[in-house]
Amino acid sequence: MSIQETERTGVSVEERNKKTIRSVFDTFVNKGDFSIVDEIYSPDMVDHQPLPGAPEGLEGVKYTIAGLREGFPDLHVTIEDMSAHGDHVVIHNTWRGTHLGEFLGMEPTGRFIEFQGVVVWRLLDNGLIAERWGIGVESNMLSVLGMRRLAPASRGAARAAARRTVKPATVLLPLPEGRAGRWAQVQEELAGARLRAYEASRRRAGILQESFAVQELGGQDVVVLQLEARDPAGAAKRLRDSEDPFDVWLRQEAGEVFGTDPWARLAQGGAAEQGHSWSSVTAELAAKD
């Protein structure tokens, strides 16, 4: 909502900006609805305290919250106080969550954490979020976990460490005769009409990359599903148990095609050895054996 629109509706710029920041926590952080990011953030948004390893812009915003929700699946932030001053909004909030997933290279401890912080936001005239500063949020969280605060000079090493903790997991799904067309339609929807929902789903689950490749093994067409995450089994469990409409739809479609839930198989450890890859060469060797 632009300044002109706020004047026409009688809503002050400050109230408009406060409503936008509330939605950051009510919808994005607490519910994991990543679709709202493109609606309320400026494309060149600058987060001055992102999670180490985060890219620039909107992808960095999504990366940070995905990482937090992966480490703390029940993450919930309560806004204790909020004030607006021109194009800035200041909030005092309380963060709560249980450390059930890997976070910044730290294995899950099962500990419930609670800490406070102050966040300052700057919004543009059109109402989109342009900048964010966390004051005490990062240091308080790391202190509660017993981790050191990351100095600016160490962030490059943290990014590299974060990349090293990514693990692949693979499952092979025989493609029944007559189902190739149905699967091709699902892939078209994932790349087209359902792309945003698909991306949001994978970020919620903590998946950094997922691919589906059709290979021929011993005369049988097989879909090779590979995903990469810091905790592949945990990510697969979140997809298996999710009640999000998109996740339910994709599980049903996969069940119709393959007769099984691929992510349930990954969650149960029904995966190929990590790092194993399939190619046309291995397919030919399998056919000869």
C-alpha positions in Angstrom: 0.0 0.0 0.0 1.6 3.3 -1.1 1.5 6.5 0.8 -1.2 7.8 -1.6 -3.3 4.7 -0.8 -2.9 5.1 2.9 -4.0 8.7 2.7 -7.1 7.7 0.7 -8.0 4.9 3.1 -7.3 6.9 6.2 -4.7 4.4 7.4 -1.5 6.0 8.6 1.9 5.0 7.2 3.0 3.9 10.7 0.0 1.6 11.1 0.5 0.2 7.6 4.1 -0.6 8.4 3.3 -2.1 11.8 0.8 -4.4 10.1 3.4 -5.5 7.6 5.9 -6.4 10.3 3.3 -8.3 12.3 2.8 -10.5 9.2 6.5 -11.2 9.1 6.1 -13.1 12.4 2.5 -14.2 12.3 2.6 -15.7 8.8 6.3 -16.1 7.7 8.3 -17.0 10.8 5.7 -18.7 13.0 3.7 -20.5 10.3 6.5 -21.1 7.7 4.5 -19.5 4.9 7.3 -18.5 2.5 4.9 -17.3 -0.2 4.5 -14.0 1.7 8.1 -13.0 1.2 7.7 -11.8 -2.4 4.7 -9.7 -1.3 6.1 -7.8 1.7 9.9 -7.6 1.0 11.7 -5.4 -1.5 13.6 -7.4 -4.1 16.9 -5.8 -2.9 16.1 -6.2 0.8 19.2 -6.0 3.0 19.3 -8.1 6.2 22.2 -6.8 8.3 22.2 -9.9 10.6 21.3 -12.9 8.4 22.1 -16.5 9.2 25.7 -17.3 8.2 25.8 -18.5 4.6 22.7 -16.6 3.5 22.8 -15.2 -0.1 21.8 -11.6 -0.9 18.2 -10.4 -1.2 15.0 -12.3 -0.9 16.7 -15.7 -1.2 18.8 -14.8 1.9 15.6 -13.9 3.8 14.1 -17.3 3.0 17.4 -19.1 3.7 17.6 -17.5 7.2 14.1 -18.5 8.3 14.4 -21.9 6.7 17.6 -22.5 8.7 16.0 -21.4 11.9 12.9 -23.5 11.3 15.0 -26.5 10.5 16.9 -26.1 13.7 13.8 -25.3 15.7 10.7 -26.8 14.0 8.4 -25.4 16.7 9.9 -21.9 16.5 7.5 -19.2 17.6 8.2 -15.5 18.1 6.0 -13.3 20.3 6.0 -9.5 19.7 6.1 -8.0 23.2 6.1 -4.3 22.1 6.1 -2.4 18.8 6.5 1.2 17.8 6.6 3.0 14.5 8.6 6.1 13.7 8.3 7.4 10.1 9.6 4.6 7.8 11.1 2.6 10.7 9.4 0.0 13.0 11.0 -1.2 16.2 9.9 -4.3 18.0 10.9 -6.1 21.2 10.2 -9.8 20.8 10.7 -13.2 22.5 11.9 -16.2 20.6 11.0 -19.7 21.7 11.7 -23.1 20.2 13.1 -26.6 20.8 16.5 -27.5 19.2 15.4 -30.6 17.3 17.4 -30.1 14.1 21.0 -29.3 13.2 21.7 -25.6 13.5 24.9 -23.9 12.4 26.7 -27.2 12.4 25.5 -28.0 16.0 23.7 -31.4 16.3 20.2 -31.3 17.9 20.3 -31.1 21.7 16.5 -31.3 22.4 16.8 -28.2 24.5 14.0 -25.7 24.7 15.3 -22.2 24.4 13.9 -18.8 25.1 15.5 -15.5 24.5 14.7 -11.8 23.8 15.9 -9.3 21.3 15.1 -6.0 19.5 14.7 -5.7 15.8 14.6 -2.5 13.7 13.0 -2.5 10.3 13.0 0.1 7.5 10.2 0.2 5.0 9.9 2.0 1.6 7.2 4.4 0.6 5.4 1.6 -1.2 5.2 -0.4 2.1 7.8 -3.1 1.2 10.5 -4.0 3.7 13.9 -2.6 2.7 16.3 -3.3 5.7 16.5 -5.2 9.0 18.8 -4.9 12.0 18.8 -7.4 14.8 19.9 -6.1 18.1 20.9 -8.8 20.5 18.8 -11.5 18.7 21.8 -13.5 17.3 24.1 -13.1 20.3 21.3 -14.0 22.8 20.3 -17.1 20.8 23.9 -18.3 20.5 24.5 -17.6 24.2 21.4 -19.7 25.2 22.8 -22.6 23.0 26.2 -22.3 24.5 27.7 -21.1 21.2 30.0 -18.2 20.6 28.8 -15.1 18.8 30.1 -15.1 15.2 32.5 -12.3 14.6 32.3 -10.7 11.1 35.7 -12.2 10.2 34.5 -15.7 10.9 31.3 -15.6 8.8 33.1 -16.8 5.7 34.3 -19.9 7.5 30.8 -20.4 8.9 29.4 -20.3 5.4 31.9 -22.9 4.2 31.1 -25.1 7.2 27.4 -24.8 6.5 27.9 -25.9 3.0 30.0 -28.9 4.2 27.2 -30.1 6.4 24.8 -30.6 3.5 24.1 -34.2 2.8 22.4 -36.0 -0.1 19.9 -38.8 0.1 18.6 -40.8 -2.9 15.7 -43.2 -3.4 14.9 -45.2 -6.6 11.3 -45.3 -7.7 10.4 -47.8 -10.4 8.0 -46.0 -12.9 5.2 -48.4 -13.7 4.2 -48.9 -17.3 1.7 -46.3 -18.5 2.5 -43.9 -15.7 5.2 -41.8 -17.4 2.6 -39.4 -18.8 1.0 -38.8 -15.5 4.4 -38.2 -13.9 5.3 -35.8 -16.7 2.2 -33.8 -15.9 3.1 -33.5 -12.2 6.6 -32.3 -13.2 5.0 -29.6 -15.5 2.9 -28.4 -12.6 5.9 -28.3 -10.3 7.8 -26.1 -12.8 4.8 -24.0 -13.7 1.5 -23.3 -11.8 2.7 -24.9 -8.5 6.3 -23.6 -8.6 5.9 -21.1 -5.7 4.1 -23.6 -3.5 6.7 -26.2 -4.3 9.6 -23.8 -3.4 7.9 -22.8 -0.2 7.3 -26.4 0.7 11.0 -27.4 0.3 12.2 -24.4 2.3 9.8 -25.3 5.1 11.2 -28.8 5.2 14.8 -27.6 5.1 15.6 -29.0 1.7 18.3 -27.1 -0.2 18.0 -28.9 -3.5 15.7 -31.7 -4.9 15.8 -33.4 -8.2 13.9 -36.0 -10.1 15.7 -37.8 -13.0 14.4 -40.6 -15.1 17.0 -43.4 -15.7 16.7 -46.8 -17.4 18.1 -49.6 -15.2 18.0 -53.1 -16.6 15.2 -52.2 -19.0 13.1 -50.6 -16.3 12.4 -46.8 -16.2 13.3 -45.5 -12.7 12.8 -42.1 -11.3 15.9 -41.2 -9.2 14.7 -38.8 -6.4 17.6 -37.0 -4.7 17.4 -34.3 -2.1 20.1 -32.4 -0.3 19.7 -31.1 3.3 21.6 -30.8 6.5 19.3 -33.5 7.8 17.8 -35.4 4.9 15.8 -37.9 7.0 14.4 -35.1 9.1 13.5 -33.1 6.0 11.8 -36.1 4.5 9.8 -36.7 7.8 8.5 -33.2 7.7 7.3 -33.7 4.1 5.8 -37.1 5.1 3.9 -35.7 8.0 3.0 -32.3 6.6 -0.7 -31.3 6.4 0.0 -28.4 4.1 -2.4 -28.6 1.1 0.5 -28.6 -1.4 2.4 -31.4 0.4 -0.7 -33.5 0.7 -1.4 -33.0 -3.1 2.2 -34.0 -4.1 2.2 -37.1 -1.8 -1.1 -38.2 -3.3 0.1 -37.6 -6.9 3.3 -39.6 -6.2 1.3 -42.3 -4.6 -0.9 -42.6 -7.7 2.2 -42.8 -9.9 4.6 -44.9 -7.9 2.3 -46.7 -5.4 4.3 -45.3 -2.5 5.2 -42.1 -0.7 8.9 -41.4 -1.7 9.5 -39.1 1.2 8.2 -41.7 3.7 10.8 -44.1 2.3 13.6 -41.5 2.7 12.4 -40.8 6.2 12.6 -44.5 7.1 16.1 -44.8 5.7 15.0 -46.4 2.4 17.7 -44.6 0.5 20.8 -45.4 -1.5 24.2 -44.8 0.1 24.9 -41.1 0.4 27.0 -39.9 -2.5 26.0 -42.7 -4.8 25.0 -41.5 -8.2 23.3 -43.1 -11.2 24.1 -42.5 -14.9 23.5 -44.1 -18.3 26.8 -46.0 -17.8 25.6 -47.6 -14.6 22.3 -48.4 -16.3 24.1 -50.2 -19.0 26.2 -52.2 -16.5 23.1 -53.1 -14.5 21.5 -54.4 -17.7 24.5 -56.6 -18.4 24.7 -58.2 -14.9 
